[in-house]
Amino acid sequence: MFRFRLLPGVVLMAASASAQTAVELHEFVVFSPRVANQAPVATFAMPVSALSFEPRVDVQARNFAESQADISIRGSTFENVAFRIGAVTVLDPQTGHYHAELPVAPAMLGAPEILVGTENAFAVTNATVGSVHYDWSPIRPRGMAGIAAGQYRLRRGEFYQAVATRAADGVPQYGMDAAYARSQADGSRPFGEHDFERVGLRVQRLTPTAQTDLYAGYQAKFFGWPNLYTPFGFNETENLQTVLLVLNHRVSAAPGEYWEAGAYHRRHKDDYEFNRAVPGASNPFQHTTWITGAALQGRRVFAGGALRLRGEVAADAIESTSLVFGRHNSRTFGKLTALWEQSWVSVDGAAWEFTGGAAWDESNRDQGAVSPVFELTRRLAPGGAWRTAGLGYARTTQLASYTALNSDANAGLFRGNRNLGRAATHNLELSLAGDWAGWRTEAAVFHRQDDRLVDWTFRRGVVARTANPVDISTEGLEVVGRRTGGWGAVTLGYTYLTKSADYGSALIDASFYALNHARHRFTAAFNLKLGREWELRLDNEYRVQAANLLRTTGGDEALLSAVALAWRPAAWRGVELYGQIENLWDSDFQEVPAVPAGRRQAVVGLNYGW
């Protein structure tokens, strides 16, 4: 039975707030500014929720994004992308399918920043194509409670409360915030139910030049879905429990200078059932992973330029009932990056900036690698359509996950390769940024070469997917434009991708991930103010997908939309009533080949902020 365990406290706090004559309301920074609907329909908001229609991120969901989602940037696989919170790269060593399992309420984080190219090469460890970066938000006294109900017996509730001392000259501010969320539903398809719960607590010390955050969070997720990971017609389930502990400290010492240090520990348990009707069939898949890491980074300005340094180290381990065929079940790895930034003015008056350096990746289980990084940027004359133009190159490397390394190579549903080595990615891109007819615009043309990339492939007659290395070339174009006004905001995006792949001697008929990409992807997000009290939020994505024989329904083209109508009555300050629909056109397009799409789903809800 579903219960809002903290609801009595929510009601009392709301009553106390409404009794005051003046309540200062604060905006929650839980959004990507380029997406209209980051709060999902099917469950409570998670960090991945703000990415679903992000122009530079392709979220490939199983059931719905917060259930299980593969994150792809510029046509990458799910394991080429990492999440960074504060200073640390938070990874899952078993499989990149769980990178987005972050038990943190979005209200505690800033808006996501998408990093690619040279910035990604500097910012994270063990991610070759792109990364999603969140900063810890400053704590301000505020609170929020929300409840919602929808189709398929959906029930959910969220609560957030923050308290803080009042800052004064020379006196730091101390704050604490806590969040709780829970949701249940029967699911939009048979055997697609879920039961999610998350709790988190943070304490913070804040001064004008420094911020320290200590966080502890826990998340439990049970969900089912037909063909969740395999294309064989079985009703599969996942039972996940994630613990995350993070300590982060950032100091802004002087203009243009900072240093930041962080440490984290993550434990993730996974109990996967291939056939829920016969638990343990075809091998029990039960895994527990631990990863502990620390990072230190900073930027120091000198008379002739600036130096950026970053170092990160992590140690992981796994216990598993099935991933026992590899050469090791623990490892340490790290990365050290040094970049020098130099700027000058040329004889024609144009400003130039050069960033150059290298990264060193090392591990006790694989050979190390040195990777060059450089970028040359020209700041164009004021008044023109384009503000900056840049040319950059970055090499990055990555170690394979334990599912790829330690699965049995000759039997089972997932067949690994214990000899997979360090993968390397070369990225070359030309980027532009500027303002054109009121639009803030970013564009990039890029070429990426992935060597020994780990992909999971399918062959007719083999009841399994196999980890195979592939050399793959990707060319692409990426354009994002945004315009705002008193009427609201609109964000448009377009990505074009083309790929060519060489699997060597491996015989394959289809690729689940490396070749599962949109050749053309258009996004359009609208936030429209309909008078003083009403707002319409509309996200759209149209995609033309590369052909894949594993995709059984929905074809290779799809139009996906999400819409919400919100009412904030002036007479009831802090109240928002809304209705929201996901998969508005009830598309059956399979974002992951062979995985059925979630059906159209609607929800109505009430939020109250104080």
C-alpha positions as CSV (number, residue, x, y, z in Angstrom):
1,M,0.0,0.0,0.0
2,F,1.3,3.4,-0.9
3,R,1.9,5.8,2.0
4,F,3.3,9.4,2.2
5,R,5.4,8.8,5.3
6,L,6.2,12.5,5.8
7,L,2.9,13.9,4.9
8,P,1.8,15.0,8.4
9,G,5.0,17.1,8.7
10,V,4.4,18.6,5.3
11,V,0.9,19.6,6.3
12,L,2.1,21.2,9.5
13,M,4.9,23.1,7.8
14,A,2.5,24.3,5.1
15,A,0.0,25.5,7.6
16,S,2.7,27.3,9.5
17,A,4.0,29.0,6.4
18,S,0.5,30.1,5.2
19,A,-0.2,31.6,8.6
20,Q,2.6,34.2,8.2
21,T,1.8,37.5,6.7
22,A,4.7,37.5,4.3
23,V,6.4,34.5,2.8
24,E,9.5,34.9,0.6
25,L,9.4,32.5,-2.3
26,H,12.5,31.2,-4.0
27,E,12.9,29.6,-7.4
28,F,14.1,26.0,-7.4
29,V,17.1,25.5,-9.7
30,V,16.1,22.1,-10.9
31,F,15.9,22.8,-14.6
32,S,18.0,22.7,-17.7
33,P,17.1,26.2,-19.0
34,R,16.8,24.6,-22.5
35,V,14.1,22.1,-21.6
36,A,10.5,23.0,-20.9
37,N,9.5,19.9,-18.8
38,Q,12.2,18.5,-16.5
39,A,9.7,17.3,-13.9
40,P,8.6,13.9,-15.2
41,V,5.2,12.3,-15.3
42,A,5.8,8.7,-14.3
43,T,7.8,9.3,-11.0
44,F,9.5,12.0,-9.0
45,A,12.2,14.3,-10.4
46,M,15.8,12.9,-10.6
47,P,19.0,14.5,-12.0
48,V,18.4,12.7,-15.3
49,S,14.9,14.3,-15.6
50,A,16.4,17.6,-16.8
51,L,18.1,15.8,-19.8
52,S,15.1,14.1,-21.5
53,F,14.7,16.8,-24.2
54,E,18.1,18.5,-23.9
55,P,19.3,19.3,-27.4
56,R,22.8,18.0,-26.8
57,V,21.8,14.8,-25.0
58,D,20.0,11.8,-26.3
59,V,18.3,10.0,-23.4
60,Q,17.4,6.4,-24.4
61,A,14.9,5.2,-21.9
62,R,13.7,1.8,-20.9
63,N,10.1,2.3,-19.6
64,F,10.8,5.9,-18.6
65,A,14.0,7.8,-18.2
66,E,14.0,7.7,-14.4
67,S,13.4,3.9,-14.5
68,Q,16.5,3.1,-16.6
69,A,18.2,5.4,-19.1
70,D,21.2,5.3,-21.3
71,I,22.8,8.7,-21.8
72,S,24.3,9.4,-25.2
73,I,26.1,12.6,-26.3
74,R,27.0,13.1,-29.9
75,G,26.2,9.5,-30.8
76,S,28.2,7.9,-27.9
77,T,27.3,4.7,-26.2
78,F,25.9,4.7,-22.6
79,E,29.3,4.0,-21.1
80,N,31.2,6.9,-22.9
81,V,29.3,9.5,-20.8
82,A,29.9,10.3,-17.1
83,F,28.2,12.4,-14.4
84,R,30.2,14.8,-12.3
85,I,28.9,16.3,-9.0
86,G,31.0,19.1,-7.7
87,A,34.6,18.0,-8.2
88,V,34.1,14.2,-8.5
89,T,33.2,11.9,-11.3
90,V,30.5,9.5,-10.1
91,L,30.7,6.2,-12.0
92,D,29.2,2.7,-11.8
93,P,32.0,0.2,-12.4
94,Q,29.6,-2.7,-13.3
95,T,27.9,-1.0,-16.2
96,G,27.2,2.5,-17.6
97,H,23.5,1.6,-17.5
98,Y,23.6,2.7,-13.9
99,H,25.7,5.9,-14.3
100,A,22.5,8.0,-13.8
101,E,21.6,6.2,-10.5
102,L,22.3,9.3,-8.4
103,P,20.3,9.5,-5.2
104,V,20.2,13.3,-5.0
105,A,17.2,15.6,-5.2
106,P,17.5,18.1,-8.1
107,A,16.7,20.9,-5.7
108,M,20.1,20.4,-4.1
109,L,21.9,20.8,-7.5
110,G,22.4,23.5,-10.1
111,A,21.3,23.2,-13.7
112,P,23.2,20.5,-15.7
113,E,26.1,21.6,-17.8
114,I,27.0,19.5,-20.9
115,L,30.7,19.2,-21.4
116,V,32.3,17.9,-24.7
117,G,35.7,18.2,-26.4
118,T,38.5,19.8,-24.5
119,E,36.3,20.7,-21.5
120,N,35.2,17.0,-21.1
121,A,38.8,15.9,-21.4
122,F,39.8,18.1,-18.5
123,A,36.6,17.7,-16.3
124,V,36.1,14.0,-15.8
125,T,37.8,10.6,-15.5
126,N,37.0,7.4,-17.6
127,A,34.5,9.1,-20.0
128,T,35.6,9.7,-23.6
129,V,32.8,11.6,-25.4
130,G,30.9,13.8,-23.0
131,S,29.8,14.4,-19.4
132,V,27.0,16.0,-17.4
133,H,28.2,18.3,-14.6
134,Y,26.2,19.5,-11.6
135,D,27.3,21.9,-8.9
136,W,26.0,21.8,-5.4
137,S,23.5,24.7,-5.0
138,P,23.8,27.2,-2.1
139,I,21.3,26.5,0.6
140,R,18.6,29.1,1.1
141,P,15.7,28.9,3.6
142,R,12.8,27.4,1.6
143,G,10.6,24.4,1.2
144,M,8.4,22.5,-1.1
145,A,5.8,19.7,-1.0
146,G,4.1,18.1,-3.9
147,I,1.6,15.3,-4.6
148,A,0.4,13.8,-7.9
149,A,-1.7,11.1,-9.3
150,G,-2.1,9.8,-12.8
151,Q,-2.9,6.9,-15.2
152,Y,-2.0,3.3,-14.4
153,R,-2.6,4.0,-10.6
154,L,0.4,6.4,-10.4
155,R,0.8,8.0,-7.0
156,R,3.8,10.1,-6.0
157,G,4.9,12.6,-3.4
158,E,7.9,14.8,-2.8
159,F,9.2,16.9,0.1
160,Y,12.1,19.3,0.4
161,Q,13.0,21.6,3.3
162,A,16.1,23.8,3.8
163,V,17.1,25.9,6.8
164,A,20.1,28.2,7.1
165,T,21.5,30.7,9.6
166,R,21.7,34.4,8.6
167,A,25.0,35.4,7.2
168,A,26.8,38.4,8.5
169,D,30.2,40.1,7.9
170,G,32.9,37.7,8.7
171,V,30.4,35.1,9.9
172,P,29.8,32.0,7.6
173,Q,26.3,30.8,6.9
174,Y,25.5,27.2,8.0
175,G,22.7,25.4,6.3
176,M,21.0,22.0,6.1
177,D,18.5,20.6,3.6
178,A,16.6,17.3,3.4
179,A,14.6,15.7,0.7
180,Y,12.3,12.7,0.5
181,A,10.4,11.3,-2.5
182,R,8.3,8.2,-3.2
183,S,6.3,6.9,-6.2
184,Q,4.4,3.8,-7.2
185,A,2.5,2.8,-10.4
186,D,1.3,-0.3,-12.2
187,G,3.1,0.8,-15.4
188,S,1.9,1.7,-18.9
189,R,2.4,-1.9,-20.0
190,P,1.7,-5.2,-18.3
191,F,4.5,-6.1,-15.9
192,G,5.8,-2.6,-16.1
193,E,5.2,-1.5,-12.5
194,H,7.6,0.5,-10.3
195,D,8.2,1.3,-6.6
196,F,10.8,4.1,-6.0
197,E,11.9,5.8,-2.9
198,R,14.7,8.4,-2.2
199,V,16.0,10.2,0.9
200,G,18.9,12.6,1.2
201,L,20.4,15.0,3.7
202,R,23.0,17.7,3.2
203,V,24.8,20.1,5.5
204,Q,26.7,23.2,4.1
205,R,29.1,25.9,5.2
206,L,29.0,29.0,3.0
207,T,31.1,32.1,3.0
208,P,31.5,34.8,0.3
209,T,34.5,32.9,-1.2
210,A,34.0,29.2,-0.2
211,Q,31.3,26.5,0.0
212,T,31.6,23.2,1.7
213,D,28.9,20.4,1.2
214,L,28.5,17.1,3.0
215,Y,25.8,14.9,1.5
216,A,24.4,11.4,2.3
217,G,21.7,9.9,0.1
218,Y,19.9,6.5,-0.4
219,Q,17.6,5.4,-3.3
220,A,15.7,2.1,-3.7
221,K,14.1,1.3,-7.1
222,F,12.1,-1.8,-8.1
223,F,10.7,-1.9,-11.6
224,G,9.7,-4.3,-14.3
225,W,9.5,-4.1,-18.1
226,P,9.1,-6.6,-21.0
227,N,12.4,-7.0,-22.9
228,L,14.2,-4.7,-20.5
229,Y,17.6,-5.8,-21.6
230,T,17.1,-8.8,-23.9
231,P,15.0,-9.2,-27.1
232,F,13.5,-12.6,-26.3
233,G,10.0,-11.7,-25.0
234,F,10.5,-12.2,-21.2
235,N,9.2,-10.0,-18.5
236,E,12.3,-8.7,-16.7
237,T,12.8,-6.9,-13.4
238,E,15.5,-4.7,-11.7
239,N,15.8,-4.2,-7.9
240,L,18.4,-1.5,-7.2
241,Q,19.7,0.1,-4.0
242,T,22.2,3.0,-4.2
243,V,24.0,4.7,-1.4
244,L,26.0,7.9,-2.1
245,L,28.3,9.9,0.3
246,V,30.0,13.1,-1.0
247,L,32.2,15.7,0.6
248,N,33.0,18.8,-1.6
249,H,34.8,22.0,-0.9
250,R,35.2,24.9,-3.4
251,V,37.2,28.2,-2.9
252,S,37.1,31.2,-5.2
253,A,40.3,32.9,-4.2
254,A,40.5,35.7,-6.7
255,P,38.9,36.7,-10.0
256,G,39.4,33.9,-12.5
257,E,41.0,31.6,-9.8
258,Y,39.5,28.8,-7.8
259,W,40.3,25.4,-6.3
260,E,38.0,22.6,-5.6
261,A,38.4,19.2,-3.8
262,G,35.9,16.4,-3.4
263,A,35.6,12.8,-2.2
264,Y,32.8,10.3,-2.6
265,H,31.8,6.7,-1.8
266,R,29.1,4.9,-3.7
267,R,27.6,1.4,-3.1
268,H,25.2,0.0,-5.7
269,K,23.3,-3.3,-5.4
270,D,21.5,-4.8,-8.3
271,D,19.3,-7.9,-8.4
272,Y,18.3,-8.5,-12.1
273,E,15.7,-11.1,-13.1
274,F,15.7,-12.2,-16.7
275,N,12.3,-14.0,-16.2
276,R,10.3,-12.7,-13.3
277,A,8.1,-15.8,-13.4
278,V,11.1,-18.0,-12.7
279,P,13.5,-16.1,-10.4
280,G,17.1,-17.1,-11.0
281,A,16.4,-18.6,-14.4
282,S,19.4,-18.6,-16.8
283,N,21.8,-17.6,-14.0
284,P,21.1,-15.4,-11.1
285,F,22.3,-11.8,-11.8
286,Q,23.1,-10.3,-8.4
287,H,25.9,-7.7,-8.1
288,T,27.2,-5.3,-5.5
289,T,29.8,-2.7,-6.5
290,W,31.7,-0.2,-4.4
291,I,33.7,2.8,-5.7
292,T,35.6,5.4,-3.7
293,G,37.2,8.4,-5.3
294,A,38.7,11.8,-4.7
295,A,39.5,14.7,-7.0
296,L,41.4,18.0,-6.7
297,Q,41.3,20.7,-9.4
298,G,41.9,24.4,-9.7
299,R,42.9,27.4,-11.9
300,R,45.7,29.9,-11.1
301,V,46.3,33.1,-13.0
302,F,49.8,34.3,-13.8
303,A,51.1,37.3,-15.5
304,G,51.5,35.5,-18.8
305,G,48.4,33.3,-18.7
306,A,46.7,30.7,-16.4
307,L,47.3,27.2,-15.3
308,R,44.6,24.6,-14.9
309,L,45.3,21.4,-13.0
310,R,43.1,18.4,-12.1
311,G,43.9,15.1,-10.5
312,E,41.4,12.3,-9.7
313,V,41.8,8.8,-8.3
314,A,39.3,6.0,-7.7
315,A,39.2,2.4,-6.4
316,D,36.4,0.0,-7.2
317,A,35.4,-3.5,-6.5
318,I,32.6,-6.0,-7.4
319,E,30.9,-9.0,-5.9
320,S,28.7,-10.9,-8.3
321,T,27.0,-14.2,-8.9
322,S,27.6,-14.1,-12.6
323,L,30.4,-11.7,-13.4
324,V,33.2,-14.1,-12.3
325,F,35.0,-15.0,-15.6
326,G,37.4,-12.0,-15.8
327,R,40.9,-11.5,-14.6
328,H,40.1,-9.3,-11.6
329,N,37.2,-7.9,-9.5
330,S,38.9,-4.8,-8.1
331,R,41.1,-2.1,-9.5
332,T,42.4,1.4,-9.0
333,F,42.6,4.1,-11.7
334,G,43.3,7.8,-12.0
335,K,43.9,10.7,-14.2
336,L,46.1,13.8,-14.0
337,T,45.5,16.8,-16.4
338,A,47.5,20.0,-16.9
339,L,46.4,22.8,-19.2
340,W,48.0,26.1,-19.9
341,E,45.8,29.0,-21.1
342,Q,47.4,31.9,-23.0
343,S,45.7,35.0,-24.5
344,W,46.9,37.8,-26.7
345,V,45.7,40.5,-29.2
346,S,46.7,40.2,-32.8
347,V,47.7,43.1,-35.0
348,D,44.2,43.4,-36.4
349,G,42.8,43.8,-32.9
350,A,41.2,40.4,-32.5
351,A,41.6,38.6,-29.2
352,W,43.0,35.1,-29.2
353,E,43.0,32.4,-26.6
354,F,45.0,29.2,-26.6
355,T,44.6,26.2,-24.3
356,G,47.1,23.3,-24.5
357,G,48.3,20.5,-22.4
358,A,47.9,16.8,-21.8
359,A,46.2,14.2,-19.6
360,W,47.8,11.1,-18.1
361,D,45.5,8.1,-17.4
362,E,46.8,5.2,-15.3
363,S,45.5,2.0,-13.7
364,N,46.9,-1.0,-11.9
365,R,45.0,-3.3,-14.3
366,D,45.9,-1.8,-17.7
367,Q,48.6,0.2,-19.4
368,G,48.6,3.9,-18.9
369,A,48.1,6.5,-21.6
370,V,49.2,10.1,-22.3
371,S,46.6,12.2,-24.3
372,P,47.2,15.7,-25.8
373,V,44.5,18.4,-25.5
374,F,44.4,21.8,-27.3
375,E,42.0,24.5,-28.3
376,L,42.4,27.8,-30.2
377,T,39.7,30.4,-29.8
378,R,39.3,33.7,-31.6
379,R,37.0,36.3,-30.0
380,L,35.4,38.2,-32.8
381,A,34.7,41.9,-33.0
382,P,31.7,43.3,-31.0
383,G,28.6,43.9,-33.1
384,G,29.0,40.9,-35.3
385,A,26.7,37.9,-35.5
386,W,29.3,35.5,-34.0
387,R,31.2,36.2,-30.7
388,T,33.7,33.3,-30.7
389,A,35.1,30.7,-33.1
390,G,37.2,27.8,-31.9
391,L,39.2,24.8,-33.1
392,G,39.9,22.0,-30.6
393,Y,41.4,18.5,-30.4
394,A,41.2,16.1,-27.5
395,R,42.2,12.5,-26.9
396,T,40.6,10.6,-24.1
397,T,40.7,7.0,-22.9
398,Q,38.5,4.6,-21.0
399,L,38.6,1.3,-19.2
400,A,35.8,-1.2,-19.8
401,S,33.1,-2.1,-17.2
402,Y,32.9,-5.4,-15.3
403,T,29.9,-6.6,-17.2
404,A,32.0,-6.4,-20.4
405,L,35.2,-7.8,-18.8
406,N,33.8,-10.5,-16.5
407,S,30.8,-12.0,-18.2
408,D,31.2,-15.6,-19.5
409,A,32.5,-15.4,-23.1
410,N,30.9,-18.7,-24.1
411,A,27.5,-18.9,-22.4
412,G,24.7,-16.9,-20.8
413,L,22.7,-13.9,-21.9
414,F,25.6,-11.4,-21.8
415,R,28.9,-12.6,-23.2
416,G,32.0,-10.7,-22.2
417,N,35.6,-10.4,-23.3
418,R,38.2,-10.5,-20.6
419,N,40.9,-9.2,-23.0
420,L,39.2,-5.8,-23.7
421,G,41.8,-3.1,-23.2
422,R,41.9,0.6,-22.9
423,A,39.7,2.4,-25.5
424,A,40.8,5.7,-27.0
425,T,38.8,8.5,-28.6
426,H,40.1,11.3,-30.8
427,N,37.8,14.3,-31.1
428,L,38.4,17.2,-33.5
429,E,35.8,20.0,-33.7
430,L,35.2,23.5,-35.0
431,S,32.8,25.5,-32.8
432,L,31.0,28.9,-33.1
433,A,29.0,30.9,-30.6
434,G,27.1,34.2,-31.0
435,D,23.9,36.2,-31.1
436,W,21.9,36.3,-34.3
437,A,18.5,38.1,-34.6
438,G,17.9,37.8,-30.9
439,W,18.9,34.2,-30.7
440,R,21.8,33.0,-28.4
441,T,23.3,30.4,-30.7
442,E,26.0,27.6,-30.4
443,A,27.2,25.4,-33.3
444,A,29.8,22.8,-33.8
445,V,31.1,20.5,-36.5
446,F,33.1,17.5,-35.3
447,H,34.9,14.4,-36.3
448,R,35.4,11.6,-33.7
449,Q,37.4,8.4,-34.0
450,D,36.8,5.7,-31.4
451,D,39.4,3.0,-31.2
452,R,38.6,-0.3,-29.4
453,L,35.3,1.1,-28.3
454,V,33.3,-1.6,-26.4
455,D,29.9,-2.3,-28.0
456,W,27.3,-5.0,-27.4
457,T,26.3,-6.8,-30.6
458,F,23.7,-9.3,-31.8
459,R,24.0,-12.2,-34.2
460,R,21.2,-14.3,-35.6
461,G,21.0,-17.7,-34.0
462,V,22.9,-16.7,-30.9
463,V,20.7,-16.2,-27.8
464,A,22.9,-13.5,-26.3
465,R,24.5,-10.2,-26.7
466,T,28.3,-10.0,-27.0
467,A,30.9,-7.4,-26.0
468,N,33.0,-6.6,-29.0
469,P,35.6,-3.9,-29.6
470,V,34.9,-1.7,-32.6
471,D,36.8,1.1,-34.4
472,I,34.2,3.6,-35.3
473,S,34.3,7.0,-37.1
474,T,31.6,9.6,-36.4
475,E,31.0,12.9,-38.1
476,G,28.4,15.4,-36.9
477,L,26.8,18.8,-36.8
478,E,25.3,20.3,-33.7
479,V,23.3,23.6,-33.5
480,V,21.4,25.0,-30.5
481,G,19.6,28.3,-30.4
482,R,17.6,30.0,-27.6
483,R,15.5,33.1,-27.4
484,T,13.8,34.6,-24.4
485,G,11.3,37.5,-23.8
486,G,8.5,38.6,-21.6
487,W,6.3,36.0,-23.3
488,G,8.6,33.1,-22.2
489,A,11.3,31.2,-24.0
490,V,12.0,28.9,-27.0
491,T,14.9,26.6,-27.6
492,L,15.6,24.9,-30.9
493,G,18.2,22.2,-31.5
494,Y,19.4,20.1,-34.4
495,T,22.0,17.3,-34.6
496,Y,23.2,15.4,-37.6
497,L,25.3,12.2,-37.2
498,T,26.9,9.7,-39.7
499,K,29.0,6.7,-38.7
500,S,31.2,4.0,-40.2
501,A,32.3,1.0,-38.1
502,D,34.9,-1.8,-38.3
503,Y,34.3,-4.8,-36.0
504,G,37.4,-6.6,-37.3
505,S,36.9,-10.4,-37.4
506,A,33.7,-10.3,-35.2
507,L,30.5,-11.4,-37.1
508,I,27.6,-9.2,-36.2
509,D,24.1,-8.6,-37.5
510,A,23.1,-5.6,-35.3
511,S,24.5,-3.2,-32.7
512,F,22.5,-2.4,-29.6
513,Y,24.4,0.8,-28.8
514,A,27.2,2.1,-30.9
515,L,25.1,2.1,-34.1
516,N,21.8,3.1,-32.3
517,H,21.8,6.8,-33.1
518,A,19.7,9.4,-34.8
519,R,20.9,10.5,-38.2
520,H,18.8,13.6,-37.8
521,R,17.4,14.9,-34.5
522,F,15.4,18.1,-34.0
523,T,14.3,19.4,-30.6
524,A,11.9,22.3,-29.8
525,A,11.1,23.5,-26.3
526,F,8.6,26.2,-25.5
527,N,7.8,27.9,-22.2
528,L,4.9,30.2,-22.9
529,K,3.3,32.6,-20.3
530,L,-0.4,32.7,-20.8
531,G,-1.3,35.8,-18.8
532,R,-0.2,36.3,-15.1
533,E,-1.2,32.9,-13.8
534,W,-0.9,30.3,-16.6
535,E,2.1,28.7,-18.3
536,L,2.3,26.2,-21.1
537,R,5.3,24.0,-21.3
538,L,5.9,22.0,-24.5
539,D,8.8,19.7,-25.5
540,N,9.2,18.1,-28.9
541,E,11.7,15.8,-30.6
542,Y,11.6,14.6,-34.1
543,R,14.2,12.0,-35.1
544,V,15.2,9.9,-38.1
545,Q,17.0,6.9,-36.7
546,A,19.7,4.8,-38.3
547,A,18.2,1.4,-39.4
548,N,18.6,-1.4,-37.0
549,L,17.1,-4.9,-37.4
550,L,16.6,-5.3,-33.7
551,R,14.0,-2.5,-33.7
552,T,10.7,-4.3,-34.1
553,T,8.1,-1.5,-33.8
554,G,7.8,2.2,-34.4
555,G,9.9,2.3,-37.5
556,D,13.0,4.6,-37.9
557,E,11.2,7.9,-37.5
558,A,9.4,9.3,-34.5
559,L,7.8,12.4,-33.1
560,L,7.9,12.6,-29.3
561,S,6.2,15.3,-27.3
562,A,5.5,16.2,-23.7
563,V,3.2,19.0,-22.6
564,A,2.1,20.6,-19.3
565,L,-0.3,23.3,-18.4
566,A,0.4,25.0,-15.0
567,W,-1.8,27.4,-13.0
568,R,-0.3,29.5,-10.2
569,P,-3.3,31.5,-8.7
570,A,-2.3,34.9,-7.5
571,A,-4.7,34.5,-4.5
572,W,-2.9,31.4,-3.3
573,R,0.8,32.3,-3.2
574,G,3.2,29.4,-3.5
575,V,0.5,27.0,-5.0
576,E,0.9,25.4,-8.5
577,L,-1.7,23.1,-10.0
578,Y,-0.8,21.4,-13.2
579,G,-1.6,18.7,-15.7
580,Q,1.0,17.0,-17.7
581,I,1.2,14.4,-20.5
582,E,4.3,12.4,-21.7
583,N,4.5,10.7,-25.1
584,L,1.6,12.9,-26.3
585,W,1.2,11.1,-29.6
586,D,1.5,7.6,-28.0
587,S,4.5,6.7,-30.2
588,D,5.7,3.1,-30.0
589,F,9.2,4.0,-31.2
590,Q,11.9,1.9,-29.5
591,E,14.6,4.2,-28.2
592,V,16.7,1.2,-27.3
593,P,16.2,-1.5,-30.1
594,A,13.8,-4.3,-29.1
595,V,12.8,-2.5,-25.9
596,P,9.0,-1.6,-26.0
597,A,8.3,2.1,-25.6
598,G,6.3,3.4,-22.7
599,R,2.8,4.4,-23.6
600,R,1.2,7.8,-23.3
601,Q,0.7,8.8,-19.7
602,A,-1.0,11.7,-18.0
603,V,-0.8,13.1,-14.4
604,V,-2.3,15.9,-12.4
605,G,-0.5,17.4,-9.4
606,L,-0.3,20.0,-6.7
607,N,2.9,21.7,-5.6
608,Y,3.2,24.2,-2.7
609,G,6.4,26.2,-2.0
610,W,7.3,28.3,1.0
